[in-house]
């Protein structure tokens, strides 16, 4: 059906709301009876435009009092109100709103009002009441939870007061709380998804400069990255040692942590390639070269993946934990075409105790990852933390590889070769 054949009220709506043709799905408010919409995205992902458009439509639909809360009053004015994607650049109900600087108030032609507040001053939100709120860059709020809680007390006007929170994610208490809140709806967007509205080449330049880093995942991908309390490995130390080229290797191994069972619900098989070389400034240094780990594989399949990785990196041997399968692990690898020596190992210490010497090497900068190994790194940065569940299959394989290349001669974790 063409636009001209639509009812007049719908055509009027579309003329007044061209954003419906431009918006991506992530910029459109979720359906349902939510109270809070959390929109997390990379820098330039269109969060400000989404928040401003939501306020505009809330005003058009009858909201009379709106709270605008930013990290500081200057952020509210320069980004949320006067910025290129701010409210002053969008027509409201009957026209664009006017900002009254002295009252920190935005007024639409239909009489609706929006008031500016700083997240540095929770008490400024005591007393006022609203039927809508837009909170921008909540991860950067100096007094996040106090401001949020005070604001919620004031969201008490209208039939169904709502709040939109837009932010580049950071692992702060308020963001964690909103993510975990069952009453919140969450959408995410990357910087690249909005590339058409950014300067030509900007996204390519940023990705080239920060590729593979935690900063890229947080600031460009919009990922919420955390180092949970108790974790042995920290993203900061992994990032600090990351490389994008490696020297000639003195030795390369592939380590395998086979699952005890197979099938869709089985643990993943950890398969990690690592090499060792003399590195300027570090001496003997380990380089993690690849991660071929996968879940739900039959023995023949994980063995085939391990053999393929070993061939690709030029490994001298495969090291396989044999706690669960004993000599059958060797036979499975050989049946998959392995022609390399297979060294079977058995651990006598717990997983955390085995990993601690390897974590120390990371702290010392003696282990580097070649590029981004996102799934491995996510598991590493959860391993050992409070509440960690599941099998650290990738970490186990990593520990065996690093032990063989860096720690065996100094004792390393207590293991017994079979």
Number of C-alpha atoms within 10 A of each C-alpha: 5 5 10 8 8 11 9 11 9 11 14 11 11 14 11 16 17 10 15 15 8 9 15 14 12 20 23 16 19 15 7 7 11 16 15 21 21 22 28 30 27 25 22 22 28 25 27 26 22 23 27 22 25 21 24 21 15 21 23 17 10 13 23 20 24 26 25 27 28 26 22 17 18 14 19 23 23 12 17 25 25 15 16 14 19 20 27 21 14 19 18 24 20 11 13 17 25 15 20 11 10 6 9 15 19 24 18 22 14 15 13 19 20 25 20 25 26 23 26 18 17 19 14 15 22 13 10 14 17 24 22 27 27 24 25 26 21 27 22 19 22 16 17 20 18 16 24 18 13 16 25 16 14 19 22 16 15 14 8 13 19 22 26 24 24 27 23 28 26 21 16 16 11 21 23 15 13 17 15 10 12 10 13 17 20 19 16 21 25 23 23 19 18 18 17 9 11 14 8 10 9 14 20 12 11 14 17 11 11 14 17 20 20 23 17 20 20 21 23 25 24 24 22 19 16 17 18 18 12 15 19 21 26 20 17 13 16 22 18 15 17 19 16 11 11 17 12 11 17 11 15 25 26 34 31 30 28 27 23 14 16 17 12 11 10 15 20 25 32 27 32 32 27 29 29 24 19 14 15 9 9 13 10 15 21 29 25 25 22 22 22 18 22 16 17 17 22 16 19 13 16 28 26 19 19 27 23 16 22 25 16 11 16 16 20 16 20 27 24 28 25 22 17 14 16 15 12 11 23 22 15 18 24 18 13 19 13 21 13 15 13 19 16 21 17 16 16 13 12 10 17 16 12 20 25 17 17 25 21 14 17 20 18 12 18 21 27 23 23 18 17 19 14 14 11 20 20 16 19 25 22 22 25 21 16 11 11 14 10 10 17 23 24 25 23 24 26 26 23 30 28 29 22 20 21 20 17 14 9 8 10 18 23 13 17 10 12 11
